[in-house]
């Protein structure tokens, strides 16, 4: 068992950081109440956490090469623990964002690339596939424990205790630092590409910021933006600015490589088909999963009226099956190949999304809902069991940290886009459906329609029908029209939820397009362009 001690510490880090996000997702309603804010504000906090990680993960991977992966891993844990302590004590939503979204996000950006590289460095051959299967399983365990533990603590005690507990776990991990070893590095220490770091972080940040704010600003016609551009909403211009900055980043990196300087990212790495497909599939996996884990708790808490613990219980099937599938499929991937497992996973996810759509009703059918969520867990577990090993096995030893940064950049960019894009679709569909319902309801007078339209112009939030009913009363509408507005909003809620879930189904189907270049199987069975499941370290373009 001695050889698995390092995996115990590294896996605990993975577990801790997945637990964090799942606790936040089931605590949305309580956070809204505690900080006297709106769902969109908490959505921004959740998205900012993933965005910070995505923006700084490549930088974290490069710092692992500069400072040493083991040193950066434990330094990142200290930063992460500091953020957890501040989050546990946060008096306002802005302190929550600083502690959780920013400081914890930066700590995670240091820990995760180093963790991925240290797993690959510590294990070889079949042991490496098992190790990544365990890492995927512990990610599933974090999703399993997060909703239940977070829901129970949030309902009966306070969500703050979860983050206080994280500090204790971090201290325990720091005490186990001797269990992790790292080979001595030779050769000159690389330098950090400062300009590339700024350009990559700014480009990713602007892109996701635009998507996040689309629900408030509008995509084309301005809804409630702080400014307009030539009469249009600023959303597409902000996203376009992010794409332009990333284009500058690519040019800068190519220029540095041409001069013989050390770039932040060796772009030829992305020319390896298996690596590129693995990264894109990781992005899609997290976009789907985090999108669903933003939408489903809203359905359970806001529409069904469940508390955080009851929400956690209903999310438990996805967590259990994800843990089981990721543990079991790590060995299955060696037998039939990652490509087949990933395609089976995506097909399973597509069926699960259709089943889930059928369960979104005013009164929940617990058995049907549990079955659909269990199938979601099977699909995500199958994906989690394969992709980490595919990505890390596509490169050699010296590239582990850099590819670890790319791996978790893809994952967290997917997480940020999942929360932002799917949340935007949810609110946009809600506004559209509510407007249509109000216009078509014969019980509403023209004055009531006008008042509702004015309210919608200032933005819309995903709130309970009781809150809508109270707002209609405060607006002076007669009782019959108050009920008509509440009924219209309740119907629009379900339409918005279904549109958001359907969007995750679209991403699932689109993800099939990037699977042809995944490794097809064991020795002798090659991928679409000749890659094996675990190419030798020298495979592919060199630096």
N, C-alpha and C positions, 0 to 999 in steps of 0.2 A: 504493500500500500504506500510505501515511501514515495514512489514515483508520481503518485497522484496528489501529493500534498500541495504542490504548486498550483495544480488545477483547482483545488479547493479554495485557495485564496483568490485566484484570478476569476473563478466562477462566481464567488461571492460579490465581487465588484460588478459583474454583469447583472446579477440578481438585484443588487441594490439600486442600480440606475434604471432598471425597468420597473421595479416596485414604485419608484418615485413618481413616474408619469401615470401609472395606473391608479395610484392613490389620488392624484389630482383630478383625474377624470371622473371618479365616483364622488368627489367632494365638491363638484361645481356648485350645486345648489347651496351648500353650507357656506362656501367661500363667498358667494354672492350676498348671503345674509350677514355673515360676519363682517364683511368690509363695506356693506351697504353700497353695492355696485351692481353692474349688469353682467349678463352672460357673455356679451361681447368683450368686456374687459378681461374676464377670466380666460376667455378664448385667446386673447392677445397675450396674456401671461404664459399660457401653455405653449403657444406658438413661439414666443420669444425664447423659451428654454430650448426647444428643438432648433430654432434658428441660430442661436449662439453656438450650439454644438456643431451644427452644419458649417457655419462660417469659419470656425476656428479649428475644426478637426484636422484639416490638412496641415495647418501650422503645428498642431499637437504632434502629428506624425513626424514632421521634420525635426521638432525639438527632441523627439526620442532618439534620432540619429545623432543630434548634437550633444545632448546631456547624458545619454544612455537610457535605454527603455526602462530598466528597473528603477533608476533614480526618478525618472519622470512619473512612473506609475505611482510611487509613494508620495511624491510631491503633489501630484494631482489629487490623491486621496485627502491630503491635508487641506487643500483648497476646497474640495467638495464638502468636507466635514465642517469647514467654516461657514460655507453657504447654508448647510443644513441647520446649523445652530441659529443663524440669523433668521432663516425661514420660520423656525419654531417660535421665535420671539416677535415676529413681524407685527407691528401695531397698525400698519396701513397696507393697502394693496401695492403701493409703490415700493415699500420695503420688502414685501413679498416678492415682487418682480426682481429687485436687486439681489436678494438672497438666493431665491430659487432659480429664476430665469438666467441671471447673469453669472453670479459667483459659482453656483452649482454647475451651470452649463459650461463655464470655463474649466472647472475641475474635471468634468466628464470628458471634455475635449482633450485633456492631457492623459486621462486614465485609459480610455477605450482603445485608441490606436496602439498604445504600449501593451495593453492586455492582449490584443489580437496578435501582435508580433511575438510576445513572450509565450503564448500558447504554441505558436508554430515553431518557435525555437526550442521549446522544452520537449516536444513530442515529434516522433517520426512515424512514417508508414501508417499501418492500421491504427496505432495509438493516436495519431493526429486526427484521423477521421472521428474516432471515438471522442476525443477531447472536444472537437467542435460540435459534435452531437450533444455532449453534456452542456456546453455553453449555450446551445440553442434551447436545450431542455430547461436550463436555469432561467433563461429569458422567459420561457413559458411559465415556470414556477413563479417568477416575479409578477407576471400578469395574473396568475392564479391567486397568489396571496394578496396582491394589491387591492383588488376590489373588495375581497372579503374582510381582510384585516383593516384596510382603510375605511371601508363602510362601517364596520363594527365600532372602531375607535371614533370615527366622526360622529356616529349616531349617539353613542352612549358616553363618550368622553370628549375628546377634541382631536381634530386632525393634526394638531401641533405635536402630539405625542409621537406620531410616526417619524417626524423629522428629528425629534430629540433622540429617538431610538437609533436613527441612522448615525448620529454622532457617536453613540456607543459602539456600533458595529465598525465604524471607521477606525476608532481607537484600537479595537481588538485586531483589525487587519494590520495596522501599523506595528503591532506587537509581534506579528508573524512574518516580518519582512525577511527573516533568514531562510524561509522556505522557498523563496524565489531566487534563482541564480541567473546570471547572464554571462555569456561568453565574453572574454576580453576583446575589446575592439582594437584593430590595428589600422595604421594609416592616419592621414591627417583628418582632423575633425571638420565636418562640413559647416558652412556658415548659413545663417538664416537669410533668405531673400526677403528683405523688408518691404520693398516695393511690391513684389508679388503677393506678400501676405496681406497688405492693405487692399490691393486690387481685388483679390479673391474674396476677402471678407465683405468689402463694400458691394461687389457685384451680387453675391448671394443674398446679402441683407436687403438691398433694394428690390430684388426680384420677389422675394417672399413678402416683404412689406407691402408691395403693391397688391399681391394676391390677398393678403390678410385684410387690407383696408377696402377691398372691393365691395364687401357687404355694406359698408358705411358710405363709401364715396360713390358707388355705382361703377359699372364697367365703362359705359360710354356716356350716357346721359347723367349729369351730376345729380346725386341724391342729397348728400349733406357733407360735401368736402370742404376742407379749410381754404381751398383755392380751386380755380378752374384753369384749363389751358385751352385758349381759343374757344371757350364755351363748352368744352368737353370735360368729363371727369378726369382727374389726374392719374387714375389707376394704370391704364395702358402705357402712359408716358413714364411712370415710375418703373414698371416692369421692363419697358424698353431700355431705360437708363441702366438697369441692372444687367441686361443682356449686353449692352454696349461696353460696360465696364469689364464684364467677363471676356469680351472679345479683346479688349486692351490687355487683359491678363494673359491670354493665350499668346498674343504677339510679343509681350514682354518676356514670357518664359522661353519662347523660341529664339528670341534675340540673345538671351543669356546663354542658352545652350550653344548657339552658333559662336559666341565669344569664348566658350570654354568655361564659363562661370557656372556655379552650382545653382540650379533653379529651385523654386519651391516644389514644383511637380515636374517629374520627367515625363513629358507628354507622350513620348513613344510607348510608355507603358499602356496607354489607352488604345494603342493600336493592336494589342493582343486580343483577339476575338473572345476567348473564354473569359478573360478578366472584364472586358467591357460588358459582356452579356451578364456576368455575375453582378456587376455594380448596378446596371439598369434594372435587373430583377429585384435586387435589394431595395432600390428606390421605390419600385412599384409595390413591393410587399408592405413596406412601412406606410406608404400613402394609403393603401387599402385598410390596413389594420388600425392606424391612428385615426383615419376618417371615420371608420365604424365606431371606434371607441370614444369618439367625440359625440357622434349622433345618437348612439344607443342609450347612453346614460341620460341624455336629454329626454328621450322618449319615455324611459322608465321613471325618471324623477319629475319631469314637468307635466307630461301628459297623463301618466298613470298615477302619479302622486306618491311613489315609493320613496322611503328614506334611503340614506346611503348604504346601510347594511342590507336592506331588502334588494337594492340595486346590485350589490356585490354578490348576493346569493344567486341572482338570475344571470350574472356574468360568469359564474363558476364553471358551467359546462365548457365554455370556450377555453378556459384556462386549463382544466384537467386534460382535455383531449389534445390541446397544443403540447403540453408537457409530455404526454404519452407518445404522441406521434413523432415528436422531434427526437426522443430517446430511441425509439424503435427503428426509425428510418435511417439512422446514421450507418448501420451495417447494411441495410437494404440498398443504399446508394452505391456501395462498393460492388454489389452483385449485378444490378441492372443499369447503373449509371445515373449521374445527377440529372441529365436532361429529361429522362423519363419521369423521375420523381417530381421534378419541378413542374412538368406539364400535367401530371396527375394532380399535383397540388392546386394548380390554377383552375383545372376543370372542377375540382372539388369546391373551390372558392366560388366559382360561377354558379354552381348548383345551390350553394349555401345562400348566396345573395338573393336568388329567386325565391327560395324558401322563406328567407327573412322578410322579403317584401310582402309575402302573403300573410305574415303574422302581425303587420302594423295595422292594428284596429283600435277603435276606442276602448274596447275591453280586451285585455291581453289573454291569449290562450297559452298558459304557462308551459304545457307539454310541447306544443308546436314551437314555441319560442326557444325552449331549451334544446330541442333537436336541431334547429337552425344554427344556434350558437355553437353547439358541439361540432357541427360540420365545419363552421368557420375555424374552429380550433384545429381540426384535423388538417385543413388546408394550410394554415399558417405554420403548424408544426412541421409538416413535410417540407415546406420552404426553408424554415429555420435550420433544419437538419443538414442541408446541403450547401447553402450559399457561402457560409463563412469558409468552409474548406475549399470550395471551388476558387474563391478569390485568392486566398493565401497560397494555394498550391499552384497558382498560375505564375508565381514569381520566385526569385531566388532569395537567399538569406539576407543579403544586403538591402533588399527592397521591402522587407517586411514592415518596417515602421511606416514608410511612405504609403504602401498599399493599405495598411491598417487605417491610416488617415483617410484615404479615398473610400475605404469600405464604410467607415462610420459617417463620413460626409454624405455618402449616398443614402444611408439609413436615416440620418437625421434630417436631411433635406426632404426625404420622403415623408418623415413625420411632420415637419413644418408645413409642407404643402398639403398633407392629409388633413390636418386641423384647419388650415387657412382656406384651402380650396373647397373642401367638402362643406366646411362651415359657411363659406360664402354662397355655395349653391343652395344650402339649406335655407338661409335667410332670404336669398333672392327668390326662390320658389315659394317661400312662405308669403312674401310681399305680393308676388304676382297672383297667387291663389286667393289671398285675402281680398285683394282689390277686385278680382273677378266675382268672388262670393258676394261682396257688398253690393256690387253693381247689379247683380242678378236677383237679389233678395227683395221680393215685393213688399216685405214687412217694413222696409226702411224708407224713410222719407228722403227727399232730395237734400234737405238740410243735414240729415244724418250722414248721407253719403259724402257730402262736402266736408264735414268735420272729420270724418275718417280719412279722407284723402289728404287733408292738411296734416293730420297726425302722421300718416305714412311718409309724407315728404320729408319729415325730420328724422326718418330712420325707423327701423322696426327691430324689436328684440324678441327672442324666443322666451315667452313668459307663460304663466298659467292662465287658463281661461278666467279664473277668479280675479286676477289682476286686470285683465281686459274688461271684465264686467264692472269692476270698481272704477276704472278710468272712464267707462261710458257713463256711469252714474254721475261722476264728478263733472262730466261735460254737459250734464243737464238733459240727457236723453230720457224719454219716457220709458217705463219698465218694459213694455213690449219690444221696443227698439233696442234696449240694453241686451235682452236675451237674444235678439236676432244678431247683433254684433258679436256676442260671445259664441253663438253657434257657428257663425261664419268663420271666426278665428279658429275654433276647434277643428273644423273641417280643413282649413288651410294648413294647420299644423301637421296633420297626417299627410297631406299632399307634399309639403316641404320635406318631411322625413323620407318619404318614398323617393322623391327626386334625388336626395342626397345619397341614399343607399344605392339607387340605380346607377349613380355616377361611379360608385366604387366598383360596380359590376362592369362598367365600361372600361375602367382602368385594368381590371382583371383580364378581360378579353384582349386589350391592347398589349398586355405583358407577354402574351404568346408570341408576339412579333420578335422579341429579343431572345427567345430560347434556342434557335437553331445552332448557335455557336457555343452553347454549353457543352461540356464534355459528355460524350455518349456512353462511356463505360470504362471498364478496366483495360489493362494492357492490350494492345492490339485493336481495341474498338475505339475509333477516333471520332472527334467531333466533325462539324461541317467543314472545318478548315484544317483538320489535321491535329488538333490538340487532343491529348489524352487527359484522363481524369486528374493526373498529378504530374505535370511535365517536370523534367529535370530543371534545377535552378538556372541552368544556362539557356533554357528555351526562350525564344522570342528575341526582340531587339535588345541590344546592350546599350549601356550608357556611353 
